[in-house]
Amino acid sequence: MSSRTPRRSELLSKIARLDAFSWEEVAMSVFRYQAAHNPLYARFLELLGRLPARITRPDDIPFLPIGLFKTHLVQSGRWKPQEVFTSSGTTGQQPSRHAVRERRFYLENARRGFAHFYGDPSEWCTLALLPAYLERPGSSLVAMVDDFIRRSRYAESGFFLRSDEALLQAIAICQERRHPTLLLGVSFALLDFAERHPMPLPGVVVMETGGMKGRRQELTREALHALLCQAFGLEGVHSEYGMTELFSQAYSQPHLGQPARFWPAPTLRAAAVEVYDPLTRTAPGRTGVLCFMDLANLDTCSFIATEDVGRVYADGSFEVLGRLDAAEWRGCNLMVE
């Protein structure tokens, strides 16, 4: 394997043509690029004592703690951001910031990831309930869904912030005309709507993006899905897993009698590390701290340790079990000073 630092243009081309056979080679090329051009990540590797030249396979690549997106503007190379995505966070918390070199690249990747599981987003009527995200600037989720809506072939597609009547009318039209319909929303908004307007939604894909955002009591995903299924007469609810610090998403599609698992988009792979030893990967199916290799994060950092706890399976799927207690996380002393 060549140790030459690849050029960004080469990597963009490879990421666009990515498949399962080329994934590990491209991941190593992205790692070499970021180790050379991302000062923050390079310093992190230095503090760990991990020389990039001695890392020869993706399983050995260290993950940058996600908290550094709150304290640093993470960049590979020198460039001026077109915009900066920000996390919602809670009152008093420092939000994460993800610099965007090219908004077009983010949207193209998001479309490819969705299409991998559901087909071209232009073929869907997308009805979006994202009040907590629309009420603030800088949401990567809003940017993605707005792109889906703008490209939709159906005039009923749109955001529905405070208009139940408009949403009910759009749903009625979609059902009457049998449009492929995606009702996508943050958890609390879907639950509020379900309580106000329980109705059968045959043929509608209901997809939650997680999060009560302090608006309601937190529920497990299983409990939330049970309430939505009961209100809408559905056999299952879909889920989207994404975050400000990742350019790629994962999706969970309901399978009766099986636990809900997320499947990453082609540019994304999940891993898990031991809670008390963040440099050691867990065995498949064992609980650990979720980490991601997101090759679409080419211009920032592709190797991210989250603060979510979950399990990653041998087939590449993963479960999210909850949030990590910050007091349990070990290895933070290795973060950049």
Stockholm file with secondary structure:
# STOCKHOLM 1.0

chainA/1-337         MSSRTPRRSELLSKIARLDAFSWEEVAMSVFRYQAAHNPLYARFLELLGRLPARITRPDDIPFLPIGLFKTHLVQSGRWKPQEVFTSSGTTGQQPSRHAVRERRFYLENARRGFAHFYGDPSEWCTLALLPAYLERPGSSLVAMVDDFIRRSRYAESGFFLRSDEALLQAIAICQERRHPTLLLGVSFALLDFAERHPMPLPGVVVMETGGMKGRRQELTREALHALLCQAFGLEGVHSEYGMTELFSQAYSQPHLGQPARFWPAPTLRAAAVEVYDPLTRTAPGRTGVLCFMDLANLDTCSFIATEDVGRVYADGSFEVLGRLDAAEWRGCNLMVE
#=GR chainA/1-337 SS CCCSCCCHHHHHHHHHTCCTTTHHHHHHHHHHHHHHHCHHHHHHHHHHTCCGGGCCSGGGCCCEETTHHHHSCCCSSSCCCSEEEECCCCTTCCCCEEEESCHHHHHHHHHHHHHHHHCCGGGSEEEEECHHHHTSSCCHHHHHHHHHHHHCSCTTCEECSSCHHHHHHHHHHHHHHTCCEEEEECHHHHHHHHHHCCCCCTTEEEEECCCCTTSSCCCCHHHHHHHHHHHHTCSCCEEEECCTTCSCCEEECCCTTSCCCBEECTTEEEEEEETTEEEEECCTTCEEEEEEEETTCTTSCSEEEEEEEEEECTTSCEEEEEECCGGGCCCGGGSCC
#=GC SS_cons         CCCSCCCHHHHHHHHHTCCTTTHHHHHHHHHHHHHHHCHHHHHHHHHHTCCGGGCCSGGGCCCEETTHHHHSCCCSSSCCCSEEEECCCCTTCCCCEEEESCHHHHHHHHHHHHHHHHCCGGGSEEEEECHHHHTSSCCHHHHHHHHHHHHCSCTTCEECSSCHHHHHHHHHHHHHHTCCEEEEECHHHHHHHHHHCCCCCTTEEEEECCCCTTSSCCCCHHHHHHHHHHHHTCSCCEEEECCTTCSCCEEECCCTTSCCCBEECTTEEEEEEETTEEEEECCTTCEEEEEEEETTCTTSCSEEEEEEEEEECTTSCEEEEEECCGGGCCCGGGSCC
//
